[in-house]
Amino acid sequence: MIATLGAHVRPGLAASPTGDRIACATRRYDNDMGNEKRLTEPRRVFLRSGLALAPAALAATVVRAQVMSQGDTPADRRMPNGQLQTDAILKADYEQNVKDARELTALAKSIELDFDKNDENVLSLGLLKKLDDVEKITKRIRGRLRR
């Protein structure tokens, strides 16, 4: 039965053992499959430009290393009064951290008073603003400490 049906089956269809026609998936290939130049040309241009810029990047790092080795490191920079610049920055950061910490304690006390003053069902907008200010101050302190 298969042999007799096989003669009547169109290309792209296959016969089953029971004699029914079953559609087979036909493969279609892209017409640009052989046109590899179009796909690889941007990649080649990119690689060529990268290879052309590599010596310039290497030269820039060598020059930067030479400048840093001549004693112009950030640790050696001095202020006009003779104090090290890093020491002045650390001192200013410390003073600002102390000032922000005092502001945080004042905000915390006022937040505590606002909670005591309000009911458990009431939340004031001023309290939310104070809580946002606490977050801002702590981010500033954390940023200075991470430097």
C-alpha positions in Angstrom: 0.0 0.0 0.0 2.9 2.3 0.7 4.4 1.7 -2.7 1.2 2.6 -4.5 0.6 5.7 -2.4 4.2 6.8 -2.7 3.7 7.5 -6.4 0.8 9.8 -5.7 2.4 11.8 -2.9 3.5 15.3 -3.8 7.1 16.3 -2.9 7.2 17.7 0.6 4.5 15.2 1.8 5.2 11.7 3.1 2.9 8.8 3.4 2.2 7.1 6.7 1.9 3.3 7.0 -1.8 3.7 7.2 -1.9 5.5 3.9 -2.6 9.1 5.3 -0.6 12.0 4.0 1.6 13.7 6.6 3.0 17.1 5.9 6.8 17.3 6.4 8.6 20.4 7.2 10.6 21.6 4.3 13.8 23.4 4.9 14.3 26.7 3.2 17.7 28.3 3.2 18.4 31.9 3.3 19.3 33.4 -0.1 22.2 35.4 1.5 23.8 32.2 2.9 26.7 32.5 0.4 27.1 36.3 0.9 29.5 36.2 3.8 31.3 39.4 2.9 28.3 41.5 3.8 28.2 39.9 7.3 31.9 40.0 8.1 32.8 43.5 6.7 31.7 45.5 9.8 33.6 43.1 12.0 36.8 43.5 10.0 36.5 47.3 10.1 36.1 47.2 13.8 39.0 44.9 14.4 41.2 47.0 12.1 40.4 50.2 13.9 41.1 48.5 17.2 44.4 47.3 16.0 45.2 50.8 14.8 44.4 52.4 18.1 46.2 49.8 20.3 49.7 51.4 19.9 48.3 54.8 20.9 46.6 53.4 24.0 49.8 51.6 25.0 51.8 54.8 24.5 49.4 56.8 26.7 49.8 54.3 29.5 53.5 54.4 29.3 53.5 58.2 29.4 51.2 58.3 32.3 53.4 55.8 34.2 56.5 57.9 33.5 54.7 61.1 34.8 53.6 59.3 38.0 57.1 57.9 38.6 58.6 61.4 38.5 57.4 62.2 42.1 54.1 63.8 41.2 52.0 61.3 43.1 48.9 62.5 44.9 50.5 61.5 48.2 53.4 64.0 47.6 51.3 67.0 46.8 51.5 69.8 49.3 49.3 72.8 50.0 50.8 76.3 49.8 51.2 76.3 53.6 53.3 73.1 53.4 50.7 70.7 54.7 50.1 67.5 52.7 47.0 67.7 50.5 45.8 64.2 51.6 46.0 65.3 55.3 44.0 68.4 54.6 41.3 66.4 52.7 41.1 63.8 55.6 40.8 66.6 58.2 38.1 68.4 56.2 36.2 65.1 55.7 36.4 64.3 59.4 35.1 67.7 60.4 32.2 67.4 57.9 31.4 63.9 59.2 31.2 65.2 62.8 28.9 68.0 61.7 26.7 65.6 59.8 26.6 63.2 62.7 25.4 66.0 65.0 22.7 66.9 62.4 21.7 63.2 62.4 21.3 63.1 66.1 19.1 66.2 66.1 17.0 64.7 63.3 16.6 61.5 65.2 15.4 63.3 68.3 12.9 65.3 66.4 11.7 62.1 64.6 11.2 60.5 68.0 9.2 63.6 69.2 7.1 63.4 66.1 6.3 59.8 66.7 5.4 60.5 70.3 3.2 63.4 69.3 1.2 61.6 66.5 -1.2 58.8 66.7 -0.4 55.3 65.4 -2.7 56.0 62.5 -1.3 59.3 61.5 1.8 59.9 59.5 2.9 63.4 58.8 4.6 64.6 55.6 7.2 66.4 57.7 8.2 63.1 59.3 8.7 61.6 55.8 10.9 64.5 54.8 13.0 64.1 57.9 13.4 60.4 57.2 14.6 61.3 53.7 17.0 63.8 55.1 18.4 61.1 57.4 19.0 58.9 54.3 20.8 61.7 52.5 23.0 62.5 55.3 24.0 58.9 55.9 24.8 58.5 52.2 27.1 61.6 52.4 28.9 60.2 55.4 29.2 56.8 53.8 30.6 58.3 50.6 33.2 60.2 52.5 34.3 57.2 54.5 34.7 55.0 51.4 37.1 57.5 49.8 
